[in-house]
């Protein structure tokens, strides 16, 4: 504890400069933020939102130690969000990196940590693992979620959360809560509704329909959604093929999503809920621009069809006895399977005799490739709660267990044809197909956790501890072949993740807090057993059975005030990450490598420090006028090299003004801004440096009659040309790229929808 207190003190000192910078950015807003005690509040305080992700049970966000925010269904609807990036656009410390060439955005960055280090949960069920595409940009797996129209709330928990959620929550948790029957019924016995919408940014048409019915004992819900559109627009105009292209790659997509829920409440003590979800989609792309600069210069045609299917079944049970040694028992039994099938066709001209994508020659060839990926999970979550008094002190305890089996399988096929001779081959640049880069297998995880909130007057102390064990077990896979004598291995390990948090209530609405958290992430199949062998270009990739889990230590202090007329939340944090698993080149002649090859290996290398601060606030300036704002500053660096982390976003801020003179209509103006990206590690890639920007969005809504509502949004109102650092980094855009406008964000665009509720 002495060491923890010393570290917390060091945070406050180290963060003083960050706080000063943050206050400078906030000065313009704060100077105009007068004492608002006389203003009247017409809607719930934003920081008073009830959340469940932060504590695995219902709690007011203002009472939680740590930074947690929520985006509600009403906000999603009014802002006309189509995807996760648009849902989270006004969270200054969260980004959704996207590659506009083909797959778009599929994972989340929270305070500089991203990909599989962020746990994504839909009604408590984790999203499939993210797999980044290779250089030919076809072997990717996205972290799929339901249609955003199906969400009643999206919650973002910052910082390590392994004390409650175990592995993969090392950087934070993103919780998606889908609509329940009661959200539509609102006390009625029947409810029907739906929406029709159009988004000019991708010429998409979106439609949803819903039906709910029930009473006290039985309730049911059925929702269906469908979307069809084209490529997302940008500010480029050149439609030539190749690296000079600035207009987006032509693309069409179609998606369907079905959600069903059935609730049975036989009495006051028991409740059962069955959830069924099915989602499928297909995207056809003509990737007229594939690489950057001279990368993949032999590819003159690249088309693909990418399909995804996901099925989820969840059975929830709640038992709330009138008198027992616990107040509530919750059990969740679930299964989910996600399947990806990406087909890729390329024409390579003036290439080498082995049909290289980069080496010049006299051969013309066609290449057909296919990537298949399937990940299924079966799990059981148990949670109990109890409020009790011990030694005169009120306690609120939760404890439980999580069991999960995760099964993963991937494969690649490829064949190329010499267009001059008609000869075909399944050996492409020295790589033989069909193949699997790691064997199919399963991962078993067990987590046991406990947390107690102890009330000592105005102070609440919350200790927590979780024990996790994991085991990777490869299975027989004829497509996984190694020629170096190595075999796929099993791997197991365990970890303890403690937590200690304290909240001091200065008043009913004002809390100060501090917390210390630890997190971890166990290595996955790819990092442990991957094997890639390219005899043409003489390089290999090998996994590492000796990898240690990634770990983190996080310190955060902050203040939250959520009053009836104004509110403010401020946080300072410092996060230390150790044993980051990196894909690195072994020294020439290393005994660990493949003889005669440049060998890349997954290794525990990086020790990373990320520190920063963020502020959020709102003010009900007038009965009909609500102002809100947010700022985030984050810095991060690799301790071993001293180089900055490229996953850190530039300084970002948001400001919004909402005008609601009546319940029938309203409007909102929003400003999203960022500074230019200056601190970049260019040792491996000379990245394009994104300039600062300020983008204005405007939305309005009108309740035409009690059952019909119109929503309109005009985004990038002044047609600003700007770049997002997260997209530039993920795409590998360099400072010398001949046509960087390909990676610009959409210009002025609009969205219009009509919603029905009967």
N, C-alpha and C positions, 0 to 999 in steps of 0.2 A: 504493500500500500504506500509506503514512503516513496518508493520509486515512481509509482503512478502519480502521486501528488507532485513530485518534482517535475515529471513530464508535463503535467497539466500546466504547471507554472511556466515551464519553458515555452509551451504553446502560446500562452498569453503574451509573453515577451517577443517571441518570434513573429507573432501575428500582428504586432503593433503597427508595423509598416503597412501590412495588407489592410488593416482596418483604416489607416489614414487614407490610403488610395481609394478604398471603397467609399469612405465618407466624402471624399472630393467628388467622386462620380455622382453621389447621391445629393450633393449640395443643392443643385438647382431644384430638385424635387422637394427636399426637406425644408428649404427656405420658404417654399410655398405651402408648407404643411402646417398650418396654424393649429392652435388648440381647437379641437373640434367637439368639445363637450356639449355645445348647444345644438349640434346637428342631430337630425333624427335618422335612425337606421331603418331602412325599408326592406332589407334582406339579411339573411344569416351572415355573421362574420366569416370570412374565408378561412381563418385559422381555427374556427370552431367546428369545422367539418368532422363528422364521425368517420374514423378509418379503422380497418381491421388488419392491414398488412403489417403495421409496425409492431403489434403486440400479439397477433394471432387471435385477438378478441376485440370487441368493439371498444374504442377509446376516442376521446376528443383529441384532435391533432394538437391543440394547444397544451394538453397535459402530458404529451409524450416527450421524453428526453430524446433529442435528436431532431433531424429535419425530415419531415414527411409532409407531402402536399398531395392534393387530389384534384383531378379534373372531372367534373360532373357531366352527366348525360346532357343536361341543359346547355352547358358550355360547348360541348362537342357539336350539338345541334345548331346553336346560334352562330358558331364560327364556321360551320359547314366543312368540318374536317373529313377527309376521305381515308386517311391512313394514320399510322402511328406517328410519323414525323409531324404531321399537321396537328394531331392531338397534343403533342408535347412541345409545340413551337414556342409557347410562351413560358417555358421553364428554362431560365437562363443557364442553369448548371447541368442541363440534360441535352443530348443531341442524338440523332439517329443517322449515323453515317450511311451514305448511299453511293452506289456505283451506277451512274446513269447509262453505262454502256449496255447493261442487260438486266441485272437482277434487282436493282433499286436498293431500298433500305430494308434491313432484316435483323438488325441488332441495335442495342442501346448503349450509349456512353453516359455514365454518371460520374461527374467530378474526375474525369480522366481515366476511368476504368471501364472496360467494355467487353463485348463478345460474350464468351461463356463464363466470364467472371461476374456477370450480372444475372441473377436469378429472375426469370420471367414466369409468372404464375397466372393461369386462368382458372378462377374459382378453386385455387389451391393445387392445380395440376401444372407441372412444369412444362415449358416449351421445349421442343426438340433442340438438340445442339446445333450451333451455327458452324458451318464449314465454309471457309473462304474459298472462292474459285481460284483455280490455277491460272497460269499466264494466258492460256487459251480461253479462259473465262466461260467455262461451261460446267465444271464439276463443283457446283455450289449447293449448299442446303440452307434454306432460310428458316428462321425461327418464326413459325406461323402462329397467328392469333385469329380470333373471330373478327367479323365485320365490326367496325367501330360503332355502328348503329345498334349493336347488341349490348353495348356496355352501359351500365348505370353509373360506373365510376372507375377511373384509372388512378391508382395510387403509386407514388414514387417515394421509396424509402432510401435515403442516402447513407453510405458508409457500410462497413461490414455488418452482416446480420446472421453470421454463422451460429450465434448462440441460440437462435430460434429455428433457423432453416438449414444449417449444415453447409455442405460443400456447394460451390457455385454462387454463394451469396457473399463472396469476398468483397465485392464493390458496391452492393446494394440490391434492392428487390423492386421489381415492377409488378404490381398486382392488378389484374384485370377482373373486375366483378361484373358478371353478366346480369341481365334483367331477370327478376323473379316475377311470378304471376301477380303478386300483390302490388308490384310497381305499376302494372297496367290496370288492375281491377280498381284500386283506390276506393275500396269499400263496396264496389258494385259486384253483381253476380256474373255479368258478361262484359267483355270489352273487346272491341276490334279496332284495328288501326293499321297504319302503314305510312309510307312516304315515297315520293317520286322526286328525283333530283337530277340535275345536270351540272357538270363541271367543265368549264371551257378549257382548263389547263391541260386536260388530256382527252377532251371530247367524250367524257364518260357519262353514261346513263346509269343511275343507281335506283333500285326499287327495293322496298321492304314491305312485308305484310305480317301482321301479328294477330293472334287470337288468344284470349284468356277467358277462363270460366272457373267458377267454384264458389265454395262457401267456407264454413268454419272447418270442416273435416277434409274436404278434397279441393285442390286447386290445380289447374293445368295451364300450360302455356305452350304455344307453338309459334315460332318465328321463322321466316324465310327471307333471304336476301339474295339479290342478283346484281352483278355489276359487269359492264362491258365498256371498254375504252381503248385508247391508243397511247402512244408514247407521251410522256410528260414534256411539255413545251419548255424551251429555254430562250435565251436572247440571241442565239446564233442564227445565221441566215444562209451560210454556204452549205449546199447539199451535194458537193462533190464526194466521191468515195475515197476513203483513205484518211491520212493524218491531217489533211487540210480541212476536213469537214468540221463545221461548227453547229449545224442543225442536229437535233437528236436523231438517234437511230430509229428507223421505222419499226413500230411495234404494235401489236394488238393483244388484248387480254380479255378473258372472260372468267368470272368467278361466281360460285354459288355457295351459300351457307344456310344450313338448317339447324335450328336449336329448339329442343323440346324439353319441358320440365313437368314433372308430376309430383305434387306434394300431398302427403297423407298425414293428418294430425288426429289420431284416434282419441286422444285426450290431452290434458294440459301438460302431461309429463313426457310425452313421446312425439317425435316428429321425424318423418321419413321424406327424403327428396331424391328423385331419380332424374338425372340430367343426361340427355343424349345430344350429341352434336356431330354434324357431318359437314365438311368443307372440301371443295375441290376447285381447281382452277387450272387454266392452261394459257400460256403466253407464247406467241409466235414473234420472233425478232429477226430482223434483217440488219445484222451488225455491220453497217457500212464503215464504221470506225471501230476498230478493235483495240489496237495498242496505242502507245504514246511515242512520238518521235520515230525512231527506226525500229522499235519493238514490233515483232510479228509482221515485218514488212513483206514477207512472201505471201501472206494471206490476202487475196483480192476479193473473195466472196466468203461470207460467214453468216449462215442462217441457222436458226435453232427453234425447237419447240420444247418448252419446259412445262412439265405437268407436276402437280402436287395434289395429294389427297390426305386428309386427316380425319380420324374418327375418335371420338371421346365418349366414354361412358363413366358416369360417376354416381355412386349411391352414398348419400349423406344420412346420418342418423344422429339425432340429438335427444338426450335423455336428461330431464330436469326434474329430479325427485323433490317432493315437498320436504322430506327430512332424510338426510343421508350424510355420509362423511365427505361428500362432494356436492357441489351445487349444479354442475353441468358436466355431462360426458358427451363428447362429440367424436364420431367415427366417420372416416371417409375411405371408401373402397373405390378404386378407380383403375381404368385402363385407357391408354391412348396409343394410337399408331399413326405415324406420319410417314408417307412414302413420297419420294422424289424421283422423277424420271425425266432426265434432260437429254435430248437428242440434238446432235450438232453436226452440221455439214460445212465443209470448207473446200474452197478451190485455192490451191497454192500454185503460183506461176513463177517460172524462172527460178526454181528452187534446186536444191541439191538432189543427188540420186536417191537419197534416203527420205526425201519429201520433208525437209526441214521447214519450220515456220519462219526462220530468220536467215539461213545461209543461202546465198545466191548460187545459181547454177543454170542448167539448160532444161530441166525437167518440169513438166506441168503434171499435176496430180490432183485427184479429188480425195477427200478424207471424210469418212463417216465415223462419228464417235457417239458413245452413249454412256451416261453416268447414271447409276441407280443407287439409291440410298434409302434405307428403311430403319427407323428407330421406333421401338415400341416400349412402353413402360407399364408396369403393373405395380400398384402401391396401396398401402394402408397407412392412414394417419389416425392417431388416437390423441385426444386432448381432454384433460380434465381441469376444472376450475373450482376453487373453494375460497370463500371469504370467511375469515375467522379472526379471533382475538387471542393474542399470546402475550402474556406478561403485561396486559393492559394496552397493547399496541395493535391497531387494526392491520391485518394482512390480507392481501389479495394474491393468491398463488395459482399458477398454472403449471402443469407438468404433462408429459406425454411421450409418444414414440412415433417415429416415422420409419416405415419399411418400404424399400423400393428395389425392384429389379428392372434394369435398363438393358435392352437388347439392341444391338447395332449391327448392321450389315451394309457393305458397300461393294460396288463392282464397277469396272470399266470395260467397255469393248471398243475396238477400233479396227478399221480396215482402210487401206489406201490403195488407189488404183492409178497406175501410170497411164495417162490419157493417150500417149503415143503408141504404146504397145498393148494396152489392155491388161497387163499383168497386175495381179493383186497381191497384197501382203498384209499380214496381221502384225508385222513388226514395224513400228513407226518410230523413227529416229532411235533405234536400238531398244525400244520398249515393246515387249511381247504382250499381245492381247488374246483372249480376255484375261483379266487380272483383278486382284484386289490388293490395295496398298496396305491394308491391315485385315486380319481375319475377323470373320463374324464371331461374336461372343456376347457375353453378358457381364453386367456390373451389378453386384448386390451391395446395397447400402442399408445400414441400420443407424438410427439416431435416437438418443434418449436425452430429453431436455427437461429443465425445471427453471422456473423464474418466480420470484416473490416480490411483491410491492409492499414495503413496510412503511406505515405512516407514523411519523414522529412529530406531531403538531403540524407545523407548516411545511415540514420537510418530508419528502418521500424518497426512500432508498430502495433501489431495485437491483439486487444481485441476480445473476443468471448463469447457468452452466449447461453446456451440451457436450455429450460424448458421441462421436461418429466413428464408425468403422466401415471400410469399403474393401471390396475384392473384385478385381478384374479377372475373368476366366475366359480364355480363348476357346473356340470350338473348332471342330474339323471344318476346313474350308478349302476345297480343291483349287480355288482361284488364287489363294495366297501361297506364293512360291518364292523361296529365298535360295539364292545360289551361293551364299557365303557360309553355309553350314549352320547359321543361327536359326533358332526355332522361336516361335511365338511363346511368350511367357505369361504366367499368371502374376498378379501383383496385388498385395493387400497392405492395409495400413489402418491407423486409427489416429484420432486427434481430439483434444479437449479445447473447447472454445468458451472462455469466460466472458462475462459482461458485468460491469458495475456502473449504475447510473443513479444520479440524484437530481431531484427537482425541488426547488424551494419556492413556495408561493408567497410572493410579496403582497398579493391581493387576490381576490377571486378571479381576476382576469389576467394577472401578470405573474409569469413564472420565470425563474432563472434555472438553468440546468447545466450539468456537466456529465460526461460519460466516457468510459473507457471500454473499448470493444476489441475483440480479436476475431479473425476470420481465417478461413482456409479453403483451398480447392485442391482436390486430389487429381493426379494426372489421369487422362482419359486414354482410350484405346489407341488413337492416332499417335499420341505422344509416346506411348509405351512400346507399340509394336509395328509402327509404320515402316514399310520397306519399299523404296522406289529405286530402280536400277536402270540407268540409261547408258548403254554401251557405246552409243554413237557419240554423244557429247561428253562421255567419261565422267559422269557424276552420279552420286548415290545419296539417298536419304535414309537414315536409320533411326528407329526409335530407341528409347533408353529405359530398360527395366529397372534401373536404379534411381529413377526420379523421386524426389521428395515432394510432398504437398507444398503448394504455394501458401504462404501465411501472411497475415496482416495484423498490425496493431494500430488502433485509431483512437484519437483523443478529440473531443469536441466540447465546446462551451458555447452557451447561447442564452438568448432572452426572447420570450414570447409574450406579447400582449394582444389580447383579442377582446376589445371592448365593443359596446353597442354602436359606437359611431366611428371608431378608428382602431386600427391594429397594426402591429409591427413585429417582425421576427428577424432576429439577427443571429448568425452563427459563425464561429471561427473553428477551424479544424486542422488537424495534422495527421496524415495517414502514412504509415510505414509498411511497405510491402517487401517481403523477402522470398527468395527462391523462385522468382518468376521464371517460368519455363519458356525458353527461347530456342529458336531454330537457328543454329550457328554452324559455321564452317570449321571443321577440325584442322589442326596444323598439318601441313604436308608430311606424309610418312608416319602419321599417328597410328599406333597399334590398334586403336579403336576403330579406325576407318577401314574401308574396302580397298584392298591393295590396287594401286594404279588408278584410283578414282579420287576426284574431289568429293569429300564426304561431308554431308551436313547431318547434324545430330541434335536432338532435343536435349537441352541441358538446363539445370538450375543455375542461373547466372545473376540476374538483375536484383539489386536492392534499390527500391524506388521510394522516394519521398514525395508526397503530394500534400500541399498545404494551401489554404485559401480561406475565403469568407464569402458569405452571401447575405443579402437582406431582401425582405419582402414586406410590403405594407399596403394598407388600404385606408381610405378616408371617405366617409359619407358626407361629402361637402354640402350637398343640398338633399332634400327628401328624394329628388329624382336623379341626382348626380352622384355617381360613385367613381372615385379615382383609385387606381391600384398601380403598383410598380414593383420591379424586382431587379436586383443587380447581383452579378456573380463574378468573382475574381479567383482564379486558380493558377497555381504555379507547381510544376513538378519536374524532377530531374532524376537521373540515374546516379546513385551514389558512387558507383565504381568508376564511372567516366566523367561525371560532372556535367554531362550533356543534358539538354532539356528533353522532356518527354513530348513526342509529337502527338500523343493522344490528348493533350491538354487543349481545351478550347481557348480562344482569345477572350478578353473581357467582354461580357455580354450584359445587356440590360433590356428591360421591357417596361412599357408604360401603357396604361389603358384608361379610357374615360367612357363610362357607361351611362346612358341617358334613358331613364324609364319613367316618363311622365304619367303613364297609366299601365294597367295590367294588359291592355290591348296591344300596345306596341312599344318598341324601344330600339335603341341603336348603340353601337359600341365602336369606338376608334381605338386601334392598337398600334403601337410603335415597337418594332423589334430592331435592336441596334447592336453592333459589335465593333470593337477596334480591329485594326489590322493585326495579322499574325506575324510577330517578330521573332520570338524565341523558338527556333527550329533546329533540330539535329539534321544536318545535311551530309553526314558522313557516308550514308549509303545512297541517299536520293537527294538531289538538289530540287527540293519542292518549290512549286509556285507559291509566292507569298500573297496571301489574300489581303486585299485592302479593306478598310473599315466600311461600314454601310449603315444605313438607316432605312427601314422599310415600313410603310404605312399600310394597314389593312382596315377596312371598314365593313361592318356588318349591321343588318337591321332585320327586325322581325315584326310581324303584324298578325294578331289573332283576328282573322277575318270574321269568324263566328266561333261559338264555343267548341266546335269540333274540327275546325280547319285553321291551320297556321301556315303562313308564308315566311320563308327565311331567305335572305339575300346576303351574299358576301362579295365584296370587291377586294381582291388581294393585290398587293404591290400597286397601290393606288396611283403612284406617280411614275410607274414603269421604270423602276430603278434597276440598273444592271449591277449584279453583285454575285459573289461566290461564298459558299460555306466551306470553312476550313475542313470540317469532317469529311465532306465529299472529295475535296482535293486530295486529302491524305489517303483515303481509302482507294481512290482511283490511281494514285501514283502520278498525279499531274506535276510535271517538272517545269522549272523556270524557263527552259528553252523550248517548250512545246510550241509548235508552229501555229496552233489554233486553240488556245485555251478557252475561247468562248464556248466550246462544246460543253464545258462544265459549269456554265452560268445557270443561275436559278430562273424560274419562270418570270416573265414580265407581267404586265397587268392582265389579270384574269378574273373571272366571276364564277360564282356558284349560286344556283337557285334551286330551292326545294319547296314542296308543299307537303305538310304532314296532316294526317287524318287521325282522329281519336274519337271513337264512338262507344 
